[in-house]
Amino acid sequence: MTPYELWIGLRYTRAKRRNHFISFITGTAILGMVIGVAALIAVMAVMNGFDHTLRSRILAVTSDIIIQGNGVPVLDWPVAVRRLQRLPGVTGVAPYVQAQAMLSHDGLVSGAVVEGIDPELEGRVNRLGADMKAGSLDALHTRDWGIVLGRALARQLGVGVGGKVTLISPQGGVTPLGVTPRLRQFTVVGLFSVGIYAYDSGMAYISLKDAQRLYGLDQGVTGLRMQIKDPFAAPAFAKDLQTRLGPAFYVQDWTQTHENFFKALGMEKIVMFVILSLIIAVAAFNIVATLVMVVTDKEADIAILRTLGVRPRSIQFIFMIQGAVIGLFGTALGVAGGVLLALNIPTLVPAIEHFFHVQFLSPEVYSISQLPSRLEARDVIHVALAALLMSWLATLYPSWRAARVDPAEALRYE
């Protein structure tokens, strides 16, 4: 590419005073590029925000690795805890008992997943203690038949700290009348909220000893939970641990526990990228229309350049430069606007909700009640490159058409 090709291409980009319609189409193409790029960056930031927030909140109540017996309780768990804690990279190990139950209070009933935990050891494998909103997780140690409820679950039951709830366990006793459910009254000693409605409305915690007595496990537990230094190394760590423990145990990492959920989130991110890229594609079609009209308007100029010895390839470069400048300008403005919007989404959305008196994300429907945003440079680069690529592809046909202009035909009536 020579300097004169660049100079003529930039000159054609600026000189549109004779044809206001071409200027309007060019402005539309730039505006479409700006809107498409900005919207795509903002949406990708929101999707990243959802992914990061959900991962952190899920890891707050679940552990990196879960070890369970294959259909049988883990009996000699204190020895297993000591051995697992000595493994390199392990920061904590805790036993747990898990079962389904119904909770009842004052005529209100709700199902829940009830977990028996040791509060002291549990603090090493998750951040549940930091999410307590009332009472204390340690109160499970000091009081028999105490229970900690999710705040949404407590609201459904109409109970607070100090209130009484009845736990109805399906693992009941056998009588001449059949299997009868086991009932036990618990005192609410704490409320927690991790910010995910499914957990806040469906989880309850009791002490490990109470769970063992309630479900008749003696000294056994459902399994062990482990925390490691690097949560993203959990798949490899779990695979190695499964090899060590053998088929008597089932080892599962957090990516497997919520595999379908995160796969769906990743697929949604890809689909949103493809759908919003269509906005950029429409803007690219506007670039095609702009350049086709410019070529038609500049046929006489093209013919004169050809008679002066300018090669067809150089004519192509001239109009490719013009289209690239339009795409580059629109992409740059779109990136600036998208980054600015993505960084201010946590502030803008609450302001819009307050102004219009609406709530976009109801906590009873969605896992997250606030719109998060997490801007990643990788996504900004991918969006910018996609926009520039579409802009460049949009210049191919008009520039090819310009290179095929016949000087004799173009100058016949000049």
MITOR-66043 format. One record per residue (C-alpha): x, y, z. Coordinates in steps of 0.25 Angstrom, whole numbers, plus 5000, padded with zeros to 4 digits. Example, Ala and Ser with C-alpha at 12.3 -4.5 7.8 and 13.67 -1.06 7.14 Angstrom:
REM MITOR-66043
504949825031
505549965029
This chain:
REM MITOR-66043
500050005000
500650134996
500450275002
499550324991
498550214993
498450245008
498350395005
497250374994
496450285003
496450375015
496150495006
494850415001
494550385015
494450535018
493950585005
492450565005
491850705005
491250684990
490450564994
489750575008
489050445006
490350375006
490750445019
489450405025
489750255022
491150265027
490750325040
489650215041
490750115039
491650175050
490450185059
490050045057
491550005060
491550085072
490250025078
490649885074
492049885080
491549955093
490349865095
491249745093
492349785102
491249825113
490549695112
491849615112
492249685125
490849655131
490949505127
492349505133
491849575146
490749465147
491749355145
492749415156
491649445166
490949315165
492249235166
492749315178
491349305185
491249155182
492649135187
492249205200
491249095204
491948975196
493348915197
494348895186
494248745187
493248645193
493548505197
492448405200
492348265202
491648185191
490248165197
490748145211
491148245222
492648285225
492848225238
494348245242
494248395238
495148455249
496348365244
496048405230
495948555233
497348545240
497948475228
497348565217
497748695225
499248645223
499148645208
499848765201
498948875197
497748835206
497348955215
496148885222
495348755224
493948745230
492948635232
491448655229
490148585229
489148615218
487648585217
486348635212
485248685222
484048765224
484048885234
482748935240
482349055248
481049105252
480349035241
481349075230
482148955224
483348965215
484348855209
485748875212
487148805211
487648785225
489148775228
489748735240
491148805242
492248825252
492248975253
493748985256
494148895245
493148955235
493849085236
495049025229
494248975217
493349095213
492949235217
491549205223
491949265237
492249405230
490849405223
490049395237
489049505238
488549475251
489049385263
490249305261
490649175255
491449135267
490149125275
489948995269
491048945278
490549005291
489048965290
488348835287
487348825276
487748965270
487548995256
488049105246
487149145235
487349215222
486649355223
485749335212
485349195218
485049265231
484249365225
483349265218
483149195231
482949325239
483949295249
485149365255
486349345264
485849275277
484549225270
484249075269
484048995257
483748845255
484548755247
483848645240
484848535235
484348435225
485348335231
484348285242
484148165250
483448045246
482148015254
480947925253
480248035245
481448045235
482648145234
482348275242
483148395240
484048445251
483748575257
484648665266
484548805270
485748905268
486049045273
486449145263
487849195267
488249265254
487949315240
488849325228
488749385214
489749355203
489049435193
488549315185
487049295187
487149145184
488049125196
487449235205
486049175203
486449025204
487549005213
487648975228
488748935237
488748855250
489948805259
490648675254
490248605267
488748645266
488748595251
489348465255
488348435266
487148485257
487548395245
488048275253
489448285247
490148255261
491648305258
491448305243
491348425233
490848445219
492248495215
493448585216
493648725210
494948775206
495548915203
496848935195
497749055192
497349065178
495849035175
496149035160
497048915162
495948835168
495648745156
497048695155
497148685171
495848605171
496248515160
497548485167
496848465181
495848365174
497048285169
497648285184
496348245191
495848145181
494448095177
493948095192
493748245191
493148345181
493948475180
493348595173
493848735171
493048865171
493048875155
492348735155
491348775166
490848895158
491348845144
490048865137
489849005143
491149055138
491048995125
489749065122
490249195127
491449175117
490549135106
489649265109
490849345108
491249295094
489849305089
489749455094
491049485087
490549425074
489149495075
489749635078
490849615067
489649625057
489549775061
490949795057
490649715044
489549805041
490449925043
491449855033
490349845023
490249995024
491750005021
491449925008
490350015004
491150145007
492350094999
491550044987
490850184986
492250254988
492850164976
491650204968
491850354971
493350344969
493350264956
493850384948
495050404958
495350254957
495350264942
496350384943
497250304953
497250184943
497650264931
498750324940
499350184941
498750144955
498649994956
497249924959
497849874972
498150014977
496750054974
496349944983
497249984994
496650134993
495250084996
495649985006
496350095014
495050175014
494250055019
495350025029
495350165035
493850165036
493950025044
495150075052
494450195056
493150125060
493850015067
494750115075
493450195080
492750065083
493850015091
493950145099
492450145101
492349995105
493450005115
492850125121
491550055122
492049925127
492849995138
491550075143
490449965142
490449945157
490150095159
489250115147
488249995148
487850035163
487750175159
486750135147
486050035157
485850155167
485350255156
484350165150
483950085162
484249955157
485149835160
485849765148
486249645156
485349585167
486049505177
484949405177
485149375163
486649395160
487849345168
488349485168
487549615171
488549715166
489149725152
490649695154
491749745144
493149685142
493949745130
494949665125
496049715115
495949585107
494449605104
494749745099
495849705090
494949595084
493849695082
494749795075
495349695066
494049635062
493549775059
494849815051
494749675043
493349705039
493649845035
494849795026
493949685020
492949795017
493949865008
494249744999
493149754989
493049904988
494549914986
494549804976
493449874968
494250004968
495449924962
494549874951
494050014946
494350034931
495050164929
494450184915
493050154920
493150244932
493750364924
492750354912
491850454916
492750544924
